[in-house]
Amino acid sequence: MKTDSKVQQLMDAFGDWFQDEKWVAQGRMTSGLYPYDHLFSPIRINRLTVKNRLVMGPMGNVNMCDETGKPNEKMLAYFTERAKGGVGLITTGLIPVTHGIDPSITEPGELSYFPRIDRTRTVMGGWRDLAENVHAYGSRIFVQLTAGLGRVGNPQCLMNAFKLPVSASWNPNFYMSQVPCRPLSTHACRRIIKNIGQSAADAKAMQLDGVYLHGHEGYLIEQLTNPAFNRRRLGRYSDWQAFGIDMIEEIRRRVGPHYPIMYRIDLSLALNETYGDRMDAPDLKKFKNGRTIADTLEYMKNLVKAGVDLFDVDLGCYDNWWLPHPPGSMPPGCFLDIAKLTKDYFRENNILSNAGVEVPVVAVGKLGYPDLAEQALRDGKCDMIMLARPLLADPQWPNKARAGRVAEITPCIGCQEGCINEFVEGGHPQCAVNPRTAFEEVFPEVPPQAEKRLKVAVVGAGPAGVMCAVTAAKRGHQVDLMEKSGRIGGRLNPGSVPKIKFDVANYLEYLNGLVERTAAEYQLVLRLNTEATVESLKGGEYDKVVVAMGTKDAVLKLPGYEQANVAQAVSVLDHPELAEKAQKIVVVGGGVVGCETAYFLNKELGKKVTVIEMDAKIMNHTCTANRGMLIKYIHDAPEIDLLNCTRLTSFEKGGVKVMRNVSKTVPDPYMTWHPILPENIVNPLEKKIQVEEQEQFLEADLVVLAAGGRSDDQLFYDVQRELTGTLVYNIGDSFHGGKVFEATKAGYALGLAL
C-alpha cells in the first residue's frame, strides 16, 4: 500500500497539532503584519490581472437558481456582496455540465437544484448579469465546471429514474455503499469533454473571466483521473491522465490561448495515510492505489502543457471529508506545506504556462486569519490565498483587513452547519455567524431605522440575545441586554475552552467587541450579573421583551445518582479542576458536546475516557466533516473508547452499569468513510440492527453528563402571563435549537422586526 511520507506526517500531526503553541497562535485574529502589502498586491493569470491575492473559494450554490438552472436573484446578490467586500477573484460553486450522462445531478422532471450553464439560452442571461455585477466592484469571476458527481452523487437516481450512478469503474456509492456505480463508456467520456468545452466557450461569451475545473475531492473528473477510482483496462481513458489532458485541450481549442483556466486538485487522496490497515474494509479496499504526490505533480506538469494557468491544491476526498472541508478542529493553514511543495516543484522544474509566465499556486485550508495569510505570501509558500467560509462569515473581510480593522472581522467558527450541512439537508448555503449570507436579496446591508423607537429588554446574552440586541439598537431602539452571569456568550464560553475550539474563542472575542462598539455608538446597555424576573421586567416598563435564556442540562437521576461523582460537560469545561483527581472518566452522550469534551479530557488533561451513546450513530446531526475528523482521531487515541448502542442503567461505586448491544449487526462507531444520511432519507438496503444486550460495568472516577437538555423557557411563559400589555418573544435555545446557526438567525430576524 503506497503512502507519502509528507502526507503521513501531516495526518499524524492533525490529531494533536494544538500542543504546539506556535501553531495555535497562527489562528488568532491579529493585525501584527498590517499593512498587508502582499495580500493586496495585483497578480497576473495568463493575460488577466486580478487586483489582489484573495480568492473566494468554491462552495456549492445549490438551490440558488430557478428550476431550469438559471442563476436567480439570491445567487446574484450573494456573489455581488462578496465582490463589494473587496475580494479579487470569485469562483462559483460547482456547475455540472453532464445532465443526461450523470443521472445523480438531475432531479425528477428534468429539473436541477444546481445552477446550469449548459441547458439553453434561457440560463445565459443570469450569468451575464452575474458577471456585470461582479465587475462593477472590480472583482473577477471564474465559473467552476464539473463533469458531475459520479460515485459521490445522490444514489436516489436508482429509485427515481431506475438508473445506476456512474463512475470511472465499478465503484461503491459514497452515501449508500450497497449501490454500485457503473463505468462510463468511452463515448460518454468524450461527450463530457465536448460539453465542458462548450460550457467554457459559453462562459467566455457570458463575460465570465475564466473557467475552473473541479478536479479534486473525488468528484467525477477525479474519478476519471485518479487510479484509485479509475481501474479501466481498455480504451483511451484507461490512462488515468488522458481524460484531464483531453479536457483541457478541448477547452483551449474552444476559448483560445488567453482565456484563464484554473484547476482544483488534491495532491493526494490521503486515504492510505488516513486509514492505514482499515483500508482493507470492503468499501475502501478498491481505493488503495491512489495518486502519490509525485504522480500528481507529473500530471499537473502535463496539464500545464495542455493549457492550465492556475492551480489550487489540498488533500483528501469525500471518504475523509474533513480534509477538503477543514472543520473548526483542523489547524490554521493546514495545507500551506502542500501549496509550498507544489510551488517549489514548478519553480525547480521551470514550469511555465502557455502564456510564458509562472503558474500561480493558490493555498487553501483555514487561512481566514489575516496575519497568517500575509505571512504565507511573504514566505513564498503560495501566490494567492483562498477564502471560502471566511467570506460567508464576513464578505467585508478583504476591505476590513485592508483598512486594518481586523478586530471587526466576523470570524468563521468552522461549524459547517450553514455552509455544508444546510444544503446536505435540503437547503442552500448559509452561515452560522452571518444571518445575511444568501439572504442579501432579502435583508438590507444596513438595518432600516425603526419608525417608532421602543424600549426593549433582551434577556440572555448568548448568540441569539446579542444578535437581537445589537440589531435592534442599530435600528434606533433603546435596548437593555441582561445577562445573569458575568460574561456574554452563553455556552460559547465553555465551548471555547478546548484548544481545538480556537475558532469559537475568536468568535467570542468578536462578540465582546461587537457589543462594546454598539454600546458606544447606540442606545445599548449591557447589564451583566443581572437576573431578569417578572417583577424587574414589569418595573422597567419595556415596550417589548425578548427572552433568550438558553437551555437547562439534562439530569439522569438513575439509581445511585445521589452518591455518584457526577458533573455536567459544560461544568467540566468551565472548571477543569472538577476532573483533576479522576483518572478514568465515563462521558454519557456521544453527541458533539460529549465527544469534544472527551477529546479535551484525554488530549489536554491526560484522562482515560469512555463515551457511551444510546444511538447507533456517534455525533449524529453534526456535519460529516466535523464528525469525521474527531472520530478518526478518537479512534487513533489509545485511551478514548466509543460505545454506541449503549445506555446507562445505574451509577455504582467506582463506575457505572450500562446495557450494551453486543450484536455483530451494531455499526462500527469509528466508521467515517460513509456519512450519516438525513433522517428523511431511507436506505432500503441497510442492514437492520439486531438486539443482543449485555450488562457491563465501566470503571469511572467521574461521570460527565453530555446528554443534551431542554429549553429554559419558564421565564418566557411567566412574562407572557403577567405582562399582558407587553409583546414577549422567545428565541434561541430557550425556544428551540442548540446551534449558533439557529440562534443568530433568530436574533437577527427578530431584531429587524421589533
SULQUI-V683446 format. One line per field, one symbol per residue. ss: DSSP state (h for helix, s for strand, l for the rest). psi: psi as a letter, one per 40 degrees, with the letter a starting at -180 (. if undefined). burial: # if it has 24 or more other C-alpha atoms within 12 Angstrom, else .. A space follows every 50 residues. Layout:
ss->???
psi->???
burial->???
This chain:
ss->llllhhhhhhhhhlllhhhlhhhhhlllllllllllllllllsssllsss lllsssllllllllslllllslhhhhhhhhhhhhllllssssssssllll llhhhlslllslllllllllhhhhhhhhhhhhhhhllllssssssslllh hhllllhhhhlllllsslllsslllllllssssllhhhhhhhhhhhhhhh hhhhhllllsssssllsllhhhhhlllllllllllhhhlllhhhhhhhhh hhhhhllllsssssssssllhhhhhhhhhhllllhhhlllllhhhhhhhh hhhhhhlllsssssslshhhlllllllllllllllhhhhhhhhhhhhhll lslllllslssssllllllhhhhhhhhhlllllsssslhhhhhlllhhhh hhlllhhhllllllllhhhhhhhhllllllllllllllllllllllllll llllssssslllhhhhhhhhhhhhlllssssslllllllllhhhhlllhh hhhhhhhhhhhhhhhhhhhhhllssssllllllhhhhhhllllsssslll ssslllllslhhhllssshhhhhhlhhhhllllssssslllhhhhhhhhh hhhllllssssslllllllllllhhhhhhhhhhhhhlllssssllsssss ssllssssssslllllllllllllllllllllllllllllllsssssssl lsssslllsssllhhhhhhhhhllllsssslhhhlllllhhhhhhhhhhh hhhl
psi->hhihdddddddddedfdeehdddddefigifdeiigdddfiiihhbehhh daehhhihhhfiffiieeehhaddddddddddddeeidhhhiihhiffhe dheeehiiefiheiiieecaededddddddddddddeeiihihhiieadb eeiheeddddefhiiiadahiiiddgeehihiiiiddddddddddddddd dddddeeieiihhgfaeeaddddefheddgfieiideeheeddddddddd ddddeieehhhihhihdidfddddebdeeeideddeedfihidddddddd ddddddehdhiiiaiiadegdedeghadeiiifdedddddddddddddef hiieeeiihihhiiggffhdddddddddefdidihhhcddeddhdedddd ddeefdeehhiieedfddddddddeeaihahdegeehefdedhidhhiii dhhihhhhhhfaddddddddddddeeihhhhhhdaeiiebedddeedide fddddddddddddddddddddaghhhgifhhhiddddddefidihhhgea ihihhggiheddeigiiiddddddgeededeidhhhhhhfaddddddddd ddddefihhhhihdiehhfifihddddddddddddehefhihhifhihdi hiheaihihhheieehiheeheeiihiidehhheehiihihgihhihhih ehhhhffaaihgedddddddddgdehhhihiadedibeiddddddddddd dde.
burial->.###..##.##..#####.....########.##.#.####.####.#.# ###############.################################## #######....########...#############.############## ########.....#######################.############# ####.###########################....##.########### ##.##.###################..##...##..#######.###.## ###########################################.##.... #####..####################..##################### ##..#####################..#############..#.#.#... ...###############################..############## ################.##..######....###..##...######### #.#..#....#..##########..#.##..################### #####.###############################.############ ##.########....############....................### #########.###.###.##..#..######################### ####
